[in-house]
Amino acid sequence: MISSASTRHSSESLRVAVVILNWNGGEMVCNAVGSAIDQYPVTPEVIVVDNASVDGSDDAVEIRFPRARVIRNLSNVGFAAGNNVGIRQALKSGADCVLLLNNDAELERSAVQNMVSALLEDRRRGVIVPKIRFYSSTAGYRLWAAGAVWKRLPPRVKMRGYRALDVGQYDSAEVVQYATGCALLIHREVFDRVGLLDESYFMYHEDYEFCDRVHFNGLLTWYEPSAIVYHRASASVGEGSHRKWAYWGNGVVLFYMQHYGNRFCGTLGLAAFLPWVVIRELANGRVSWVASLCQGVRAGCNSLRMDNSDVKKRSQK
């Protein structure tokens, strides 16, 4: 169990680091950094990890925000590995908790304070997820995610409230099963207990796998609706791009195998879930998305076979 609230300091004295992973974020990453620096009354350290951007956005952050620390990776190492670079730096700098924030997201000014306050209220809470809205809406605010839950049929993680008009239906703070890595506050002791993000995932589902480990270790993921984040969904890779759906398909294979704990049950879960996704996307006329998804699933299955082969070779030595 995480140490008691009394030993976690007050919300004002808690050291918070915001880690923003960037890849060709353009003006968006500057907006994300600006929203993190503008937090009140909490004043977080801001760490931008750049995954070898070629659009100059890393230089723009460094010039416009001298308070932010920019760490440049030599190549695009992916979401999990890139964030881990920032997490390690934050922990090394003495941060008590780390907020992962997408480069296409922006924080309301009190968001960090409200998440930190929620973290301190209960020693069992290790992860805090805010209410995330789409960045712009023609009529009112639409939700992107209010945490996420596991659905049995078909077996999957489902983001709560996705695309629904925000009329207060998710204004109750509560425990949720899953949270998206778009915006996620994590106490440093959680990393001590469960480790960092799994770098076998390049992009997508590493956040859900992390939540599984959090729950396995007896900690809670807490949804805090008073903390608001605005998100330009999939702005870096493109909502319907080949890149997104290929990575998504690869990640979903790894997640199901790890979520169910063994190859047989994971395969059954995938066999129930993937046809549903294919039918859903074909019904919406997204044939190219399905082709990219299938390529990603095939790549994920191939990587699992390679892992098994390596295990067998090591066992024979």
Rosetta silent file (secondary structure, phi, psi, omega in degrees, C-alpha in Angstrom):
SEQUENCE: MISSASTRHSSESLRVAVVILNWNGGEMVCNAVGSAIDQYPVTPEVIVVDNASVDGSDDAVEIRFPRARVIRNLSNVGFAAGNNVGIRQALKSGADCVLLLNNDAELERSAVQNMVSALLEDRRRGVIVPKIRFYSSTAGYRLWAAGAVWKRLPPRVKMRGYRALDVGQYDSAEVVQYATGCALLIHREVFDRVGLLDESYFMYHEDYEFCDRVHFNGLLTWYEPSAIVYHRASASVGEGSHRKWAYWGNGVVLFYMQHYGNRFCGTLGLAAFLPWVVIRELANGRVSWVASLCQGVRAGCNSLRMDNSDVKKRSQK
SCORE:     score description
SCORE:     0.000 S_00000001
   1 L     0.000  141.628  178.861    0.000    0.000    0.000 S_00000001
   2 L   -67.431  149.753 -177.572    1.178    3.512   -0.816 S_00000001
   3 L   -56.482  156.264 -173.747    2.259    5.619    2.147 S_00000001
   4 L   -64.775  159.837 -177.740   -0.447    7.528    3.988 S_00000001
   5 H   -58.875  -32.981 -176.895   -1.721   10.901    2.831 S_00000001
   6 H   -65.736  -25.284  179.365   -0.082   12.616    5.779 S_00000001
   7 H   -93.610    1.216  179.415    3.369   11.606    4.513 S_00000001
   8 H   -94.816    7.765 -178.422    2.634   12.758    0.967 S_00000001
   9 L    72.443 -175.017  174.117    2.815   16.459    1.895 S_00000001
  10 L   -92.371  168.698 -179.112    0.125   18.997    0.968 S_00000001
  11 L   -63.513  -29.003 -179.609   -1.003   19.662   -2.569 S_00000001
  12 L   -75.212  -31.922 -176.137    1.004   22.900   -2.586 S_00000001
  13 L   -93.840  -12.425  179.371    4.254   21.277   -1.467 S_00000001
  14 L   -65.381  131.530  179.894    3.965   18.119   -3.574 S_00000001
  15 L   -86.322  119.751 -176.749    6.494   18.180   -6.382 S_00000001
  16 E  -115.751  134.928  173.316    4.790   17.529   -9.714 S_00000001
  17 E  -117.348  132.897  174.406    6.450   16.926  -13.065 S_00000001
  18 E  -102.279  121.063  179.099    4.515   17.102  -16.332 S_00000001
  19 E  -104.622  119.637  179.932    6.000   14.869  -19.029 S_00000001
  20 E  -116.481  115.782  177.702    4.970   15.760  -22.575 S_00000001
  21 E   -88.002  129.492 -175.662    6.057   13.413  -25.343 S_00000001
  22 E  -122.700  138.331  169.241    6.422   15.191  -28.669 S_00000001
  23 L  -145.164  104.221  178.731    6.688   14.046  -32.252 S_00000001
  24 L    52.931   46.987 -175.267    6.188   16.750  -34.878 S_00000001
  25 L   -80.744   -9.564  178.619    3.682   18.495  -32.646 S_00000001
  26 H    54.887 -139.650 -179.512    3.977   21.904  -34.286 S_00000001
  27 H   -68.275  -25.205 -177.873    2.069   24.631  -32.469 S_00000001
  28 H   -58.445  -44.109 -176.488    0.076   22.019  -30.520 S_00000001
  29 H   -67.081  -32.968  175.879    3.003   21.029  -28.317 S_00000001
  30 H   -64.912  -38.491  176.438    3.651   24.684  -27.497 S_00000001
  31 H   -65.114  -39.802  178.981    0.021   25.005  -26.414 S_00000001
  32 H   -64.088  -45.728  179.497    0.374   21.875  -24.272 S_00000001
  33 H   -63.572  -43.364  179.283    3.551   23.184  -22.632 S_00000001
  34 H   -59.744  -40.026  179.744    2.008   26.594  -22.077 S_00000001
  35 H   -68.463  -30.623  178.156   -1.007   25.065  -20.345 S_00000001
  36 H   -73.819  -40.884 -179.938    1.287   23.053  -18.062 S_00000001
  37 H   -68.720  -29.239 -175.362    3.421   26.033  -17.116 S_00000001
  38 L   -84.157    8.401 -178.202    0.307   28.144  -16.458 S_00000001
  39 L   -66.255  147.716 -179.899   -1.022   25.823  -13.733 S_00000001
  40 L  -148.693  139.927    0.207   -2.060   27.372  -10.408 S_00000001
  41 L   -84.545   -8.671  177.570   -1.423   27.090   -7.508 S_00000001
  42 L   -69.034  137.432  176.793    0.725   24.040   -8.302 S_00000001
  43 L  -117.364   93.069 -174.355    3.854   24.956  -10.262 S_00000001
  44 L   -79.460  155.053  166.049    4.995   21.792  -12.016 S_00000001
  45 E   -76.038  139.570 -179.191    8.325   21.004  -13.588 S_00000001
  46 E  -115.548  122.676  179.856    7.768   20.545  -17.323 S_00000001
  47 E  -119.566  120.155  177.304    9.769   17.953  -19.233 S_00000001
  48 E  -105.863  119.909  176.422    9.352   17.652  -22.996 S_00000001
  49 E  -102.851  118.568 -176.652   10.722   14.463  -24.529 S_00000001
  50 E  -101.656  125.274 -178.361   11.117   14.827  -28.281 S_00000001
  51 E   -92.375   59.791  175.251   11.012   11.692  -30.433 S_00000001
  52 L    60.066   50.229  176.624   13.240   12.997  -33.244 S_00000001
  53 L   -64.924  150.422  178.473   10.819   15.586  -34.620 S_00000001
  54 L  -118.863    7.744 -177.590   11.667   17.099  -38.009 S_00000001
  55 L  -101.984    5.152  178.977    9.255   20.058  -37.879 S_00000001
  56 L    79.015    5.757 -177.415   11.288   22.209  -35.494 S_00000001
  57 H   -67.106  -28.544  177.516    8.716   21.922  -32.702 S_00000001
  58 H   -66.941  -41.807  177.592   11.402   20.847  -30.226 S_00000001
  59 H   -66.623  -38.305  179.845   13.379   24.020  -30.916 S_00000001
  60 H   -61.135  -42.280  177.961   10.205   26.114  -30.687 S_00000001
  61 H   -62.038  -44.895 -176.966    9.488   24.773  -27.192 S_00000001
  62 H   -63.570  -37.829 -178.679   13.045   25.469  -26.070 S_00000001
  63 H   -74.947  -44.107 -173.960   12.951   29.050  -27.351 S_00000001
  64 H   -81.758  -24.742 -175.600    9.465   29.972  -26.141 S_00000001
  65 L  -130.237   77.802 -178.561    9.533   28.172  -22.800 S_00000001
  66 L   -60.760  -20.556  177.427   12.985   28.412  -21.150 S_00000001
  67 L   -71.431  -25.262 -176.938   11.467   26.902  -17.978 S_00000001
  68 L   -80.773  141.301  175.463   10.736   23.643  -19.788 S_00000001
  69 E   -94.917  126.950  179.813   13.417   20.988  -20.037 S_00000001
  70 E  -107.370  123.897  176.355   13.727   19.463  -23.519 S_00000001
  71 E  -113.942  125.145 -176.332   15.205   15.978  -23.890 S_00000001
  72 E  -105.226  120.851  171.348   15.855   14.851  -27.470 S_00000001
  73 E   -82.498  149.780 -177.408   15.794   11.193  -28.463 S_00000001
  74 L   -75.505  -18.096  178.956   17.900   10.260  -31.490 S_00000001
  75 L  -148.460  170.103  176.584   14.988    8.387  -33.070 S_00000001
  76 L   -79.128  100.786 -174.699   11.258    7.910  -32.651 S_00000001
  77 L   -90.691    0.487  178.058   11.271    5.261  -29.943 S_00000001
  78 L    97.449  176.429 -174.174    7.480    5.212  -29.545 S_00000001
  79 H   -70.547  -50.436 -175.762    5.014    6.283  -26.879 S_00000001
  80 H   -65.417  -52.749 -177.206    5.980    3.977  -24.019 S_00000001
  81 H   -64.866  -38.386  178.894    9.755    4.250  -24.357 S_00000001
  82 H   -64.541  -46.013  177.281    9.593    7.993  -24.998 S_00000001
  83 H   -63.255  -36.335  179.876    7.463    8.661  -21.933 S_00000001
  84 H   -61.788  -33.844  175.618    9.728    6.448  -19.853 S_00000001
  85 H   -58.987  -45.840  179.679   12.650    8.756  -20.662 S_00000001
  86 H   -68.650  -39.088  179.556   10.680   11.638  -19.166 S_00000001
  87 H   -62.096  -45.534  179.938    9.438    9.613  -16.195 S_00000001
  88 H   -60.385  -41.239  179.383   12.974    8.566  -15.278 S_00000001
  89 H   -65.901  -41.010 -179.982   14.145   12.174  -15.448 S_00000001
  90 H   -62.566  -45.447  179.916   11.198   13.349  -13.330 S_00000001
  91 H   -65.869  -39.041  178.073   11.855   10.749  -10.643 S_00000001
  92 H   -62.882  -33.191 -179.604   15.567   11.530  -10.702 S_00000001
  93 L   -80.290   -4.110  175.992   14.706   15.207  -10.152 S_00000001
  94 L    95.410   17.718  179.252   12.673   14.293   -7.054 S_00000001
  95 L   -64.832  138.482  175.792    9.120   14.536   -8.377 S_00000001
  96 L   -82.440  -27.464  175.127    6.481   13.111   -6.023 S_00000001
  97 E  -151.758  157.723 -174.651    4.132   12.438   -8.919 S_00000001
  98 E  -124.995  129.385  174.352    4.258   12.542  -12.703 S_00000001
  99 E  -103.332  115.996  172.080    1.569   13.756  -15.078 S_00000001
 100 E   -83.825  128.725 -178.059    1.774   12.232  -18.545 S_00000001
 101 E  -135.769  127.440  176.722    0.250   14.634  -21.058 S_00000001
 102 E   -62.629  152.258  178.228   -0.152   14.200  -24.810 S_00000001
 103 L   -74.078   -8.443  177.177    1.361   16.884  -27.010 S_00000001
 104 L  -108.081   24.088 -179.985   -2.107   17.429  -28.541 S_00000001
 105 E  -123.776  155.471  177.183   -3.796   18.083  -25.182 S_00000001
 106 E  -135.009  143.225 -177.612   -4.222   21.177  -23.018 S_00000001
 107 E   -95.623  137.847  163.518   -4.921   21.518  -19.305 S_00000001
 108 L   -65.088  155.908 -169.396   -7.436   23.822  -17.670 S_00000001
 109 L   -61.231  -29.172 -178.278   -5.563   26.045  -15.232 S_00000001
 110 L   -98.821    6.963 -172.180   -6.687   24.155  -12.107 S_00000001
 111 H   -60.891  -47.894 -177.935   -6.396   20.654  -13.583 S_00000001
 112 H   -64.841  -43.732  178.274   -3.131   19.649  -11.912 S_00000001
 113 H   -57.503  -44.929 -177.808   -4.228   21.056   -8.536 S_00000001
 114 H   -68.413  -36.354  176.786   -7.506   19.119   -8.687 S_00000001
 115 H   -68.784  -41.983  179.392   -5.775   15.876   -9.664 S_00000001
 116 H   -64.240  -42.375  178.679   -3.174   16.247   -6.928 S_00000001
 117 H   -60.498  -41.377  177.932   -5.874   16.964   -4.337 S_00000001
 118 H   -64.841  -37.103  179.024   -7.726   13.813   -5.395 S_00000001
 119 H   -62.881  -38.092 -174.952   -4.498   11.813   -5.140 S_00000001
 120 H   -79.428  -15.447 -175.049   -3.935   12.974   -1.569 S_00000001
 121 H   -71.657  -24.825 -175.305   -7.444   12.181   -0.335 S_00000001
 122 L  -146.021  123.448 -175.883   -6.960    8.406   -0.245 S_00000001
 123 L   -66.257  -14.723  179.257   -3.704    6.492    0.184 S_00000001
 124 L   -81.338  -15.068 -178.441   -5.006    3.691   -2.045 S_00000001
 125 E   -78.996  122.210  178.021   -5.163    5.971   -5.074 S_00000001
 126 E  -109.795  -25.166 -175.910   -2.112    5.606   -7.238 S_00000001
 127 E  -133.498  134.910  177.632   -3.381    6.977  -10.550 S_00000001
 128 E  -119.462  130.691  177.096   -5.691    9.923  -11.259 S_00000001
 129 E  -117.425  132.837 -179.099   -7.430   10.406  -14.592 S_00000001
 130 E   -86.302  174.414  168.187   -9.176   13.697  -15.470 S_00000001
 131 E   -77.807  126.917 -177.357  -12.276   14.368  -17.521 S_00000001
 132 E  -114.649  123.255  178.036  -11.077   14.699  -21.111 S_00000001
 133 E  -108.530  153.325  168.652  -13.076   16.656  -23.655 S_00000001
 134 E   -60.220  146.379 -173.158  -12.587   17.061  -27.368 S_00000001
 135 L   -60.061  -43.179 -179.018  -10.703   20.285  -27.964 S_00000001
 136 L  -132.441  150.734  179.851  -13.472   21.985  -29.931 S_00000001
 137 L  -145.265  139.844 -179.974  -17.193   21.462  -30.307 S_00000001
 138 L   -74.378  -30.148 -178.874  -19.751   23.248  -32.424 S_00000001
 139 L  -139.956   96.420  179.987  -22.448   22.902  -29.759 S_00000001
 140 L    75.844 -179.522 -179.650  -21.304   22.445  -26.190 S_00000001
 141 L   -92.832  135.079  173.809  -18.493   20.207  -24.993 S_00000001
 142 E  -108.286  140.413 -177.730  -18.204   16.619  -26.168 S_00000001
 143 E   -78.126  141.825  169.031  -16.414   14.035  -24.088 S_00000001
 144 E   -99.089  -43.337  176.525  -13.393   12.152  -25.302 S_00000001
 145 E  -162.788  137.677  171.655  -13.018   10.026  -22.169 S_00000001
 146 L  -120.257   60.841 -170.025  -14.212    9.937  -18.566 S_00000001
 147 L    75.774 -173.181 -178.274  -11.985    7.039  -17.639 S_00000001
 148 E  -149.575  157.108 -177.760  -12.579    3.611  -19.140 S_00000001
 149 E  -133.920  164.178  176.828  -14.099    0.257  -18.185 S_00000001
 150 E   -93.215  127.470  176.202  -13.878   -3.368  -19.271 S_00000001
 151 E  -106.405  139.154 -177.154  -16.800   -4.682  -21.298 S_00000001
 152 L   -79.971  -36.057 -175.412  -17.437   -8.410  -21.539 S_00000001
 153 L  -129.578  115.692  -19.268  -19.224   -8.546  -24.895 S_00000001
 154 L   -66.671  155.220 -175.412  -17.245   -8.154  -27.009 S_00000001
 155 L   -65.749  118.078 -175.753  -14.361   -8.250  -24.525 S_00000001
 156 E  -168.347  163.363  168.640  -12.676   -4.834  -24.669 S_00000001
 157 E   -88.368  130.522 -178.565  -11.727   -1.646  -22.878 S_00000001
 158 E  -122.176  124.784  176.604  -14.343    1.029  -23.557 S_00000001
 159 E   -71.204  130.700 -178.389  -13.798    4.723  -22.928 S_00000001
 160 L   -73.879  133.138  172.504  -16.703    6.144  -20.937 S_00000001
 161 L    77.846    9.296 -173.783  -18.725    8.874  -22.594 S_00000001
 162 L   -53.939  120.023  178.407  -16.845    8.849  -25.900 S_00000001
 163 L    70.987    3.312  177.693  -18.330   11.545  -28.187 S_00000001
 164 L   -77.684  146.667  174.042  -21.280   12.159  -25.847 S_00000001
 165 E   -65.295  130.824 -178.391  -22.311   15.719  -25.097 S_00000001
 166 L   -80.215  101.377  179.423  -21.014   16.599  -21.639 S_00000001
 167 L  -118.650   23.097  177.002  -24.149   17.429  -19.652 S_00000001
 168 L    93.900    4.780 -177.781  -22.835   16.352  -16.256 S_00000001
 169 L   -69.647  -16.297  177.372  -23.488   12.622  -16.588 S_00000001
 170 L  -121.347   42.698 -179.034  -19.856   11.914  -15.603 S_00000001
 171 L   -96.878    9.505  177.120  -19.475   14.514  -12.873 S_00000001
 172 L  -100.195  125.929  175.435  -19.117   12.003  -10.028 S_00000001
 173 L   -70.395  136.220 -175.897  -15.599   11.167   -8.866 S_00000001
 174 E  -166.417  168.792  175.040  -15.142    7.398   -8.686 S_00000001
 175 E   -74.372  136.371  172.804  -12.912    4.386   -9.232 S_00000001
 176 E  -124.602  160.869 -178.160  -12.475    3.327  -12.854 S_00000001
 177 L   -82.049  -35.298 -174.366  -10.788    0.248  -14.259 S_00000001
 178 E  -136.506  162.846  177.744   -8.771    1.908  -16.980 S_00000001
 179 L  -148.100  148.510  178.414   -7.421    5.276  -18.033 S_00000001
 180 L   -85.769  145.991  179.580   -5.950    6.675  -21.207 S_00000001
 181 L   -74.552    2.878  175.981   -2.361    7.850  -21.338 S_00000001
 182 L   -57.061  -42.283  178.155   -3.526   11.129  -22.899 S_00000001
 183 E  -153.091  115.843 -170.701   -3.509   12.657  -19.411 S_00000001
 184 E  -151.769  118.142  177.615   -2.588   10.568  -16.394 S_00000001
 185 E   -96.167  126.889 -173.064   -1.259   11.573  -12.963 S_00000001
 186 E  -130.187  127.258  176.359    0.795    8.844  -11.298 S_00000001
 187 E   -69.479  144.140 -175.239    2.336    8.822   -7.816 S_00000001
 188 H   -60.700  -30.837 -178.736    6.053    8.007   -7.848 S_00000001
 189 H   -69.600  -20.716  174.224    5.531    5.051   -5.514 S_00000001
 190 H   -63.999  -43.054  178.666    3.361    3.420   -8.178 S_00000001
 191 H   -63.187  -36.474  176.525    6.397    3.237  -10.439 S_00000001
 192 H   -62.836  -36.039 -176.540    8.345    1.659   -7.580 S_00000001
 193 H   -81.639  -44.023 -169.515    5.626   -0.975   -7.225 S_00000001
 194 H  -113.839   -9.481 -178.003    4.640   -1.770  -10.813 S_00000001
 195 L    90.577 -176.284 -178.867    7.452   -0.427  -13.001 S_00000001
 196 L   -90.625 -170.150  176.644    7.293    1.957  -15.944 S_00000001
 197 L   -66.629  147.560 -177.575    5.351    1.668  -19.202 S_00000001
 198 L   -78.207  113.685 -174.933    5.933   -1.548  -21.145 S_00000001
 199 L   -78.939    0.493  172.354    8.258   -0.692  -24.025 S_00000001
 200 L   -72.774  -15.716  172.883    7.250   -3.729  -26.069 S_00000001
 201 L   -90.624  127.753  175.364    4.315   -1.509  -27.086 S_00000001
 202 L   -81.774  -44.763 -179.128    5.281    1.143  -29.630 S_00000001
 203 L  -163.551  135.513  178.687    1.974    3.007  -29.458 S_00000001
 204 L    82.729  132.751  176.074   -1.551    2.230  -28.148 S_00000001
 205 L    79.356   -8.039  176.547   -2.704   -0.080  -25.317 S_00000001
 206 H   -67.337  -28.510  177.995    0.413    0.429  -23.182 S_00000001
 207 H   -70.120  -39.740  177.691   -1.704    2.643  -20.922 S_00000001
 208 H   -67.559  -39.807  177.848   -4.320   -0.087  -20.420 S_00000001
 209 H   -63.336  -37.744  177.686   -1.626   -2.663  -19.710 S_00000001
 210 H   -63.314  -41.912  178.304   -0.153   -0.292  -17.121 S_00000001
 211 H   -61.770  -37.953  176.707   -3.575    0.023  -15.447 S_00000001
 212 H   -58.727  -42.454  179.707   -3.804   -3.770  -15.234 S_00000001
 213 H   -68.578  -36.311  177.028   -0.535   -3.824  -13.292 S_00000001
 214 H   -59.808  -47.810 -178.450   -1.719   -1.011  -11.029 S_00000001
 215 H   -67.642  -38.087  179.393   -4.861   -2.965  -10.107 S_00000001
 216 H   -59.964  -30.104 -179.906   -2.942   -6.220   -9.718 S_00000001
 217 L   -92.326   14.518  171.953   -0.862   -4.476   -7.050 S_00000001
 218 L    79.713   16.739  179.872   -3.941   -3.409   -5.097 S_00000001
 219 L  -104.522  163.124 -174.955   -3.956    0.275   -6.094 S_00000001
 220 E  -108.698  145.590  167.045   -6.808    2.355   -7.484 S_00000001
 221 E  -102.458  120.292 -170.022   -7.266    4.348  -10.666 S_00000001
 222 E  -113.285  127.413  176.852   -9.430    7.329   -9.710 S_00000001
 223 E   -89.072  123.960 -177.957  -11.518    9.452  -12.066 S_00000001
 224 E  -119.764   99.286 -173.794  -11.565   13.123  -11.040 S_00000001
 225 E   -71.433  -16.501  179.027  -14.104   15.152  -13.095 S_00000001
 226 E   -74.352  -14.272  175.403  -13.108   18.525  -11.635 S_00000001
 227 E   -94.503  120.162 -173.340   -9.829   18.227  -13.541 S_00000001
 228 E  -114.912  133.890  175.984  -10.473   19.107  -17.189 S_00000001
 229 E  -129.242  142.688  177.671   -8.261   18.399  -20.200 S_00000001
 230 E  -111.223  134.391 -169.177   -8.943   19.234  -23.854 S_00000001
 231 E  -129.042  130.297  168.443   -7.718   16.823  -26.509 S_00000001
 232 L   -93.439   94.533 -167.884   -7.163   16.986  -30.254 S_00000001
 233 L   -61.325  130.162  174.784   -7.552   13.228  -30.769 S_00000001
 234 L    53.756   34.247 -177.006   -4.827   11.447  -32.789 S_00000001
 235 L   -66.916  -32.771 -176.527   -3.517   14.771  -34.080 S_00000001
 236 L   -72.761  -44.097 -174.963    0.069   13.533  -34.415 S_00000001
 237 L  -101.520  -16.432 -178.121   -0.582   10.356  -36.405 S_00000001
 238 L    93.463  127.921 -174.332   -4.003   11.113  -37.908 S_00000001
 239 L   -57.986  -42.261 -177.045   -7.291    9.553  -36.817 S_00000001
 240 L  -109.985   22.770 -175.234   -7.689    7.382  -39.916 S_00000001
 241 L   -76.670  155.087  174.826   -4.063    7.001  -40.917 S_00000001
 242 H   -58.387  -42.313 -177.421   -2.400    3.732  -41.826 S_00000001
 243 H   -58.092  -47.257 -177.377    0.199    4.403  -39.131 S_00000001
 244 H   -60.739  -50.520 -173.562   -2.390    4.706  -36.344 S_00000001
 245 H   -72.669  -27.950  175.151   -4.337    1.559  -37.183 S_00000001
 246 H   -68.490  -45.506  177.695   -1.236   -0.531  -37.800 S_00000001
 247 H   -65.619  -38.271 -179.937    0.186    0.421  -34.394 S_00000001
 248 H   -62.512  -44.044  179.648   -3.239   -0.042  -32.816 S_00000001
 249 H   -64.570  -39.513  177.910   -3.536   -3.554  -34.237 S_00000001
 250 H   -63.655  -45.920 -177.736   -0.059   -4.483  -33.051 S_00000001
 251 H   -66.213  -35.150 -176.158   -0.727   -3.169  -29.556 S_00000001
 252 H   -66.814  -33.560  177.131   -4.086   -4.873  -29.191 S_00000001
 253 H   -63.556  -48.476 -179.393   -2.507   -8.314  -29.729 S_00000001
 254 H   -61.771  -42.270 -177.232    0.059   -7.716  -26.993 S_00000001
 255 H   -63.414  -45.852 -177.503   -2.552   -6.311  -24.608 S_00000001
 256 H   -64.139  -38.061  178.882   -4.966   -9.225  -24.888 S_00000001
 257 H   -65.668  -39.168 -179.513   -2.228  -11.774  -24.280 S_00000001
 258 H   -77.881  -37.205 -178.877   -1.051   -9.908  -21.193 S_00000001
 259 H   -62.571  -43.803 -177.393   -4.537   -9.003  -19.920 S_00000001
 260 H   -83.639  -15.692  173.164   -5.738  -12.597  -19.934 S_00000001
 261 L    87.588  -11.468  175.656   -2.470  -13.952  -18.609 S_00000001
 262 L  -153.260  159.622 -173.419   -2.028  -16.804  -21.070 S_00000001
 263 H   -62.953  -40.159 -175.268   -1.922  -17.386  -24.805 S_00000001
 264 H   -65.592  -50.871 -179.035   -5.057  -19.523  -25.031 S_00000001
 265 H   -67.501  -36.024  177.720   -7.420  -17.099  -23.247 S_00000001
 266 H   -63.537  -39.090  178.188   -5.829  -14.121  -24.972 S_00000001
 267 H   -65.534  -40.687  177.231   -6.435  -15.733  -28.352 S_00000001
 268 H   -63.014  -41.945  178.620  -10.083  -16.384  -27.456 S_00000001
 269 H   -61.939  -44.404  177.564  -10.487  -12.768  -26.376 S_00000001
 270 H   -63.449  -40.683 -178.898   -9.002  -11.516  -29.633 S_00000001
 271 H   -63.294  -27.151  177.351  -11.157  -13.938  -31.626 S_00000001
 272 H   -85.975  -30.599 -173.477  -14.238  -12.386  -30.032 S_00000001
 273 H   -87.034  -46.975 -171.760  -13.074   -8.777  -30.267 S_00000001
 274 H   -62.808  -42.646  176.933  -11.408   -8.357  -33.661 S_00000001
 275 H   -59.101  -35.168  177.786  -14.341   -9.475  -35.861 S_00000001
 276 H   -63.254  -42.368  178.955  -16.509   -6.949  -34.039 S_00000001
 277 H   -64.304  -44.979 -178.173  -14.005   -4.170  -34.820 S_00000001
 278 H   -61.559  -46.553 -179.990  -13.760   -5.216  -38.482 S_00000001
 279 H   -62.512  -41.746 -179.720  -17.541   -5.335  -38.909 S_00000001
 280 H   -61.803  -45.432 -177.001  -17.925   -1.963  -37.195 S_00000001
 281 H   -73.176  -37.597  177.215  -15.356   -0.249  -39.391 S_00000001
 282 H   -64.622  -37.623  179.235  -16.574   -1.850  -42.630 S_00000001
 283 H   -63.487  -25.866  177.862  -20.110   -0.767  -41.785 S_00000001
 284 L   -94.624    8.929  176.756  -18.766    2.798  -41.609 S_00000001
 285 L    75.663   20.958 -175.465  -17.029    2.430  -44.973 S_00000001
 286 L  -100.216   63.705 -175.985  -13.515    2.430  -43.543 S_00000001
 287 H   -63.996  -42.077 -177.962  -12.016   -0.324  -45.682 S_00000001
 288 H   -65.327  -33.856  177.289   -8.496    1.136  -45.651 S_00000001
 289 H   -62.736  -41.047 -178.541   -8.553    1.313  -41.848 S_00000001
 290 H   -64.759  -40.928  179.099   -9.386   -2.391  -41.676 S_00000001
 291 H   -61.566  -42.646  178.944   -6.511   -3.296  -43.980 S_00000001
 292 H   -66.512  -40.040  177.130   -4.083   -1.352  -41.784 S_00000001
 293 H   -59.047  -46.390 -178.828   -5.537   -2.936  -38.652 S_00000001
 294 H   -63.301  -37.255  176.516   -5.036   -6.422  -40.068 S_00000001
 295 H   -62.934  -41.533  178.965   -1.425   -5.609  -40.946 S_00000001
 296 H   -66.220  -41.449  178.047   -0.833   -4.490  -37.385 S_00000001
 297 H   -61.954  -43.202  178.869   -2.490   -7.597  -35.921 S_00000001
 298 H   -61.956  -41.452  178.523   -0.332   -9.789  -38.144 S_00000001
 299 H   -64.087  -40.025  178.137    2.801   -7.923  -37.016 S_00000001
 300 H   -63.315  -41.917  178.531    1.774   -8.362  -33.370 S_00000001
 301 H   -65.286  -39.704  178.614    1.250  -12.097  -33.837 S_00000001
 302 H   -64.015  -39.523  179.518    4.620  -12.397  -35.571 S_00000001
 303 H   -66.565  -34.796  176.603    6.361  -10.602  -32.712 S_00000001
 304 H   -66.449  -40.348  178.120    4.767  -13.002  -30.219 S_00000001
 305 H   -64.172  -39.128  177.981    5.985  -15.967  -32.237 S_00000001
 306 H   -64.782  -39.995  177.806    9.485  -14.483  -32.292 S_00000001
 307 H   -62.053  -42.997  179.141    9.374  -14.007  -28.523 S_00000001
 308 H   -62.833  -40.318  179.626    8.354  -17.639  -28.059 S_00000001
 309 H   -63.456  -41.023  178.592   11.164  -18.775  -30.329 S_00000001
 310 H   -64.374  -39.472  179.041   13.714  -16.792  -28.299 S_00000001
 311 H   -62.573  -44.249 -179.958   12.391  -18.322  -25.063 S_00000001
 312 H   -63.096  -41.331 -179.930   12.721  -21.830  -26.473 S_00000001
 313 H   -64.135  -41.832 -179.651   16.267  -21.174  -27.657 S_00000001
 314 H   -66.284  -35.053 -178.039   17.290  -19.816  -24.261 S_00000001
 315 H   -71.172  -22.048 -178.131   15.744  -22.801  -22.483 S_00000001
 316 H   -87.041  -10.980 -178.942   17.746  -25.222  -24.658 S_00000001
 317 L   -79.682    0.000    0.000   21.094  -23.657  -23.785 S_00000001
